[in-house]
């Protein structure tokens, strides 16, 4: 017995708290206290007269208990034991006399409550024990304990086989050596009628790629009925437990004999006495003890009985002396202690994933391709593996250099290693069985070409922040539009203050480059203070001229940001992508997420993560299929509105039209049509021809060019053929050529969009269903200079001509030239003052 002075302040406080409780409540009596090493054992007597009797534990008038107070009290919860074994088979009583008061001490134990909280919980436990409701219906049942005293750890990864009703499942568990002190349970093999096991059977039962020398077979018995609150302490008691539930001694002997022989063969230990002496054995036992009280269904709880190497070696020596070369290990175990190895669960049937309610649950079992293994791609790939992807493909061409260790998840030992190799090793350390494919080389040209099909995955994440890669992916989606999976692009601002993620679902009209273009237009259209910062970060006007180069000379331009900045933004961006996939997987819209980093305290900040969403464009191909034309819902609505207005104010067959604003991308082979204008006041229209005027057009288009920072500009003209074929007439063909006349500073290309149709025309006007449409893109052509001053063909006589507002009479002038467009482009390019 130690002196009282060796007690900690916490233990003295515990004793004083109990004495104060006893002074005001006679139900509690403090009988004695005794120091035992670092623990203070306080024996108390607790009155049970006020606890109603029930079908459960029969409580005496008073019960004696020992409260074992640790030196770190109140920050470590005390243990409570009774001085007898009569409650040994009571739920939540372990080792015959230790009472389990808290299911989760870290959540339920409040240090501030001290001994008052402990005594209150103890009284509640006794009340439930008397009522027989310690395992309340709907509450988890605590599985039997097996105090770890054997060496090593086993991680159970494979779901258990079904246990026959009323009889045990007898067979083998295949263990794979992962580390010196760790094995993974990767397969089950049933005993069968013969009971013998061969090395070939083991190798057939497991996945290819496992080295036999790293495998070990363990006898396995899954019992049909639950057992007491803990596994036995001796080998004899373990064997008796098996016999009680129908497992014969002969079956146990066959299991032990077979695995001892097979393990020596697989590990190459024939004749190697030293190796045999170092071998050990596990016996995997299971009992139906995982579930909730009141439920019939039970999952199997596993434990591993550890048989030390000495028993295996003596059995092997005995086998070598017998004529048949075989002997039983059972006699060697008589009277031995039962040692138990730590068993950790990773079986899907019993483990509820900690991320199951998060957006990352979408990744479980999916196939993902990550383009880029740098600051964003590497942590995103790691997050995907942790989320349980079935397969991950990593594409990159770079090396790990010393500078990237500041913020990329590589180690000093990875320097000069290929990033795809270093990242693969890191991912294998997270999940050794995940399928990983490495693609080394340039994304454009080596990994993907126009001819290669889209990746056979569920999600492609572009983490390269490379304009060329984004543009190529945009073009590749146009070539293989029906085959592309979801495409997400992630990027970080130049000082890691903001991040952007774009999500293009498989049926979305645009990819990452398209969505980033839309986001820039949206930010300029309705900027808030915070979004203005995003605009200046990603879409500066004029473009940024100073860049961060971490090394002097011709090094790659990158952003400034720490590991905390990058991983914080990468996690938020990936979570946003997965939220879009989980909650909006069936939609065809395009999404963008803008994520800011926290600002210092006291800094004005009025925004958090901000979502932008767009409906699909109307997609068609230009004549000759050179360009994919994407007409925005806004432009379509503007053209439809003008056509409906014409039907009201003019006759239904009078043509109308206007200019198209958008952009050409000759690398991606895309024509974006963002907006459509109405006809200028000096336009002329009839049932067979539309002639675009020039009044106010230059100013209108110039204003849009300035407002969008030159993202949107003039790209052509549109007009209608009501109730007619959506094809250019002779007059249309002659007119379109003048749009790209080869004069200095004229546009390099322009488009003509014609909307028409017979039965579909009224449906478009009334319901908005896209009509028949035709697009021609005319590139700059070589022609005589004076052709641009030539007159258009004379207009037919006998027609009624209209302006956008009213019919025209013969006295009004009908313009015969299309020089307005040339003047417009001279003005936009600064050649007209």
Beta strands, then each sheet from edge to edge (+ up, - down):
strand 1: 28-36
strand 2: 39-47
strand 3: 62-69
strand 4: 79-82
strand 5: 93-94
strand 6: 98-99
strand 7: 148-156
strand 8: 169-179
strand 9: 182-190
strand 10: 215-222
strand 11: 281-290
strand 12: 299-307
strand 13: 339-345
strand 14: 367-371
strand 15: 391-396
strand 16: 435-440
strand 17: 459-462
strand 18: 486-492
strand 19: 498-504
strand 20: 548-549
strand 21: 557-558
strand 22: 590-596
strand 23: 610-614
strand 24: 618-621
strand 25: 628-631
strand 26: 657-665
strand 27: 670-676
strand 28: 684-685
strand 29: 690-691
strand 30: 713-722
strand 31: 749-757
strand 32: 772-779
strand 33: 801-802
strand 34: 807-808
sheet 1: 1+ 2- 3+ 4- 6+ 5-
sheet 2: 7+ 9+ 8- 10+ 11+ 12- 13+ 7+
sheet 3: 16+ 15+ 14+ 17+ 18+ 19- 22+ 23-
sheet 4: 20+ 21-
sheet 5: 24+ 25- 27- 26+ 30- 31- 32+
sheet 6: 28+ 29-
sheet 7: 33+ 34-
end
